[in-house]
Amino acid sequence: MTNDRFVYVSYIRTTPEKLWDALQKPEFTRLYWFGATLESEWRKGASWKIVLADGRVADAGEIVDIEKPKRMVIKWRNEFRPDLKAEGYSLCTIELEPTPDSVKLTVVHEIDKPGSKLIQAVSGGWPKILSSLKSMLETGEALGGPSPCTHK
C-alpha cells in the first residue's frame, strides 16, 4: 500500500450551509485553522491560499471544481517546506452530505506520488484541523494549541 492518499470522515452536528461557510469564511477559518485564513474567491479557476497568522503563505493552488454547499476540489501545493513543495500539486476533495441529524464531511487529499511526504504531513494536520472545526460548530469553541501548519 502506498501513502499517496489521506481520507478523513467526520459527522458534524450542523447544516450544510453553516459548514460550507465555516470552510471558506476567514472569520471562521482563523478560529479552527489556529490563526490561519483561507483566501479565495471560491469559484472554479480562482486562486486559493492558506495564509498563516504571521503572513506567510503555507499552501496555495486553485479551485478546480466547486458546487455550493456540496463539494469543492482544490489543486494544492505546500509553499513553505522545500521538500513538500518539490512534490508538486496534490488534489484535495471536500464533500458535504446531509444526514438526518448532521452533515457527513469527507476530505480526500491525494497526490500521484507513492510514499508522499506531503500526504504524510497532511495526515497529521487534517485530523487536528477538522476536529477543531467540529468542536467550533458544535460547541462554539475551536480547539486551542499551536497550529499544525507552523512546524518548520
C-alpha positions in Angstrom: 0.0 0.0 0.0 1.4 3.4 -0.9 1.0 6.5 1.2 -0.3 8.8 -1.5 -3.9 9.3 -0.2 -5.4 10.5 3.0 -9.1 10.2 3.8 -10.9 11.6 6.8 -14.6 11.4 7.5 -16.4 13.2 10.3 -20.1 13.7 11.2 -20.8 17.3 12.4 -24.0 18.4 14.1 -24.7 21.4 11.9 -26.3 22.3 8.5 -24.5 22.0 5.1 -24.8 25.8 4.8 -23.1 26.6 8.1 -20.4 24.0 7.4 -19.8 25.5 3.9 -19.5 29.0 5.4 -17.1 27.7 8.1 -14.9 26.0 5.4 -14.5 29.3 3.5 -15.0 32.5 5.5 -11.9 33.9 7.1 -13.7 34.8 10.3 -14.3 31.1 10.8 -11.2 29.6 9.3 -9.0 31.8 11.5 -10.5 30.1 14.6 -10.2 26.4 13.7 -7.1 26.7 11.5 -5.2 28.0 14.5 -4.9 31.6 13.2 -4.6 30.8 9.5 -7.1 32.1 6.9 -8.1 30.5 3.6 -8.2 33.1 0.9 -10.1 32.6 -2.4 -13.0 33.9 -4.5 -14.4 30.4 -4.2 -15.2 29.8 -7.8 -13.9 27.4 -10.4 -10.5 28.6 -11.6 -9.9 31.0 -8.7 -6.6 31.1 -6.9 -6.6 29.7 -3.4 -4.1 30.0 -0.5 -3.7 29.4 3.3 -2.1 32.5 5.0 -0.6 31.9 8.4 -1.1 34.4 11.2 2.4 35.8 10.6 1.6 36.5 6.9 3.5 33.5 5.4 1.7 31.5 2.7 1.6 27.9 3.9 -0.2 26.3 0.9 -1.5 27.6 -2.4 -3.2 26.5 -5.6 -6.5 26.8 -7.5 -10.2 25.9 -7.1 -10.6 23.0 -9.7 -14.3 22.4 -9.1 -16.9 23.8 -6.7 -20.6 23.1 -6.1 -22.1 25.0 -3.1 -22.8 23.6 -0.5 -21.8 20.1 -1.6 -18.3 19.8 -3.0 -15.0 21.5 -3.7 -11.8 20.3 -5.3 -8.6 22.2 -4.6 -5.3 21.9 -6.5 -2.9 22.2 -3.6 0.8 22.7 -3.1 2.8 23.3 0.0 4.7 26.6 -0.2 6.9 26.7 3.0 8.7 23.4 3.1 11.0 22.8 0.1 10.8 19.0 0.3 7.0 19.2 0.2 6.9 21.9 -2.5 9.1 19.7 -4.7 6.4 17.0 -4.8 4.2 19.4 -6.8 0.5 19.7 -6.7 -1.9 17.4 -4.9 -5.7 17.4 -5.0 -8.0 17.9 -2.0 -11.6 17.0 -2.4 -14.0 18.1 0.3 -17.6 16.7 0.2 -20.6 17.6 2.4 -23.5 15.2 2.6 -26.6 15.9 4.8 -27.7 13.2 7.2 -30.9 13.3 9.3 -29.1 14.9 12.3 -25.7 16.1 11.0 -23.5 16.6 7.9 -21.1 14.0 6.8 -17.8 15.7 5.9 -15.3 13.8 3.8 -11.9 15.1 3.0 -9.7 13.2 0.5 -6.2 14.5 -0.1 -4.2 12.8 -2.7 -1.1 13.1 -4.9 0.3 10.9 -7.7 3.5 10.1 -5.8 3.8 6.9 -3.8 5.2 7.5 -0.3 4.4 11.2 -0.5 5.9 13.3 2.3 3.1 15.8 1.7 0.4 13.2 2.4 2.3 12.1 5.5 2.3 15.8 6.7 -1.4 16.4 5.9 -2.3 13.1 7.6 -1.1 14.7 10.9 -2.6 18.2 10.2 -6.1 17.4 8.9 -7.4 15.4 11.9 -6.5 18.3 14.3 -7.9 21.0 12.0 -11.1 19.1 11.3 -11.6 18.2 15.0 -11.2 21.9 15.8 -13.8 22.7 13.1 -16.2 20.1 14.5 -15.7 21.5 18.0 -16.2 25.1 16.8 -19.5 24.3 15.1 -20.9 22.1 17.8 -19.8 23.9 20.9 -18.9 27.4 19.7 -15.2 26.9 20.6 -12.4 25.7 18.4 -9.5 23.7 19.9 -6.6 25.6 21.3 -2.9 25.0 20.9 -0.3 25.6 18.2 -1.2 25.3 14.6 -0.3 22.0 12.8 0.9 24.2 9.9 3.6 26.1 11.8 6.2 23.4 12.1 9.4 24.1 10.1 
